[in-house]
């Protein structure tokens, strides 16, 4: 079966599925008119076209296009389908649009889907152009040969630094006693309010990678299992007290990519099982966070999780854990208000790269991040809690420059995605480079969930810390390889 037949079949199935959805739920949700459903089908088909155009790639499942496809599906397509199939749900998500749309909101939904189509087209254009190849040449390439004897002390050095910062952070929140005795609702955000906690999560990310990189390239197992389980426990702890599940999910995603590319091929079945496990973990973490958030609830932790057996509860918790209602709701709010009631930001969120190093005590009125601006403008009752809500590159681009901003941001994301792929193809035999590629790859997906500055900063710091560890662990080429290289005459083969 050739690619054209695959696309035709996929498109036919898409049309049939959406037609069935429309027939089944059309009487319950009048937002899903023929123009909206048609636009969604077009978006679905274009997404299929982009993904199938790279079907010859052996590692297509672990490529930037796969990550982009996942982001498009989850944060662009799925919310619209979800509202169609489950109208009225999401009532406990504290949102203005999502879960309570009416026919009057149809133009906003239709415009959101049309902007998604525009963004997808420009993402694809950015991906197929040569600019990504040029950008990839600027990325660091680790040494060809790594001394794993040198790498292990570097790992312990990173761990010691982590421990020092962790104890400092614990001291700043009043110590372990204060952490355990603080009412649950306040306790949850103790670390979240300490900005260094985000760096700590990033640092755990790096340590887990280096440990796995070390043990996957040496015969020594030692205390590997205990080490990994300890790190996972720390990650879960920070996930709960930092009010985030993102980092654990991305660590697993990155490890799976690295294992598949550098250690052993992973079957699709295994990937599917891991995905199901991560979804279950996300629901569990949301239940755990809800228990911690409500200090007035006197029931046990088990009883607080009992309601996840209902389909509606599972739906809402999964929605919250994946963040797609918040992201899409913010997008709808931006589209409905900008520029009629709220002016364009004219690049303010992207200038964060320039003024980020300036301390706030020097510049008290320093502009906030896009996620905080969105909360301040559209969810003022949540602003004082420190909450932040992203609106995807579609929302951020539109908030800054309208449709032109959407096209520009998605074009840049396409270039970044292509640069990662080019980097990997040029350094497939360099295990350090494969490690960096695997660590950065989930960032493509994260761009569709988060906002541009935070995602870029997070993965840039991760790449620099990983690269530093690899360069500190530079080793000599094996003797046999060195002798063979010396025996080849200059200019010979």
Protein Blocks (a to p, Z undefined) as FASTA:
>chain_A
ZZklmmmmmmmmmmmmmmmmmmmmmmmomklgfklmmmmmmmmmmmmmmmmmmmmpmklm
mcfklmmmmmmmmmmmmmmmmmmmmghihklnopaknopacfklmmmmmmmmmmmmmmmm
mmmmmmmpmklmmmmmmpccddfbdcfklmmmmmmmmmmmmmmmmmmmmmmnopjklmmm
pcfklmmmmmmmmmklmmmmmmmmmmmmmmmmmmmmccblkjmmmmmmmmmmmmmmmmmm
nopaklmmmmmmmmmmmmmmmmoccdfklmmmmmmmmmmmmmmmmmmmmmmmmmmbmbdf
klmmmmmmpmklmmmmmmmmnommmmmmmmmmmmmmpcklmcceehmlmmmmmmmmpcfk
lmmmlccdfklmmmmmmmmmlmmnopacdebjklmmmmmnommlmmmmmmmmmmmmmmmm
mmmmmmmmlmklmmmmmmmmmmmmmmmmmcfklmmmmmmmmmmmmmmmmmmmoccddfkl
mmmmmmpcghiZZ
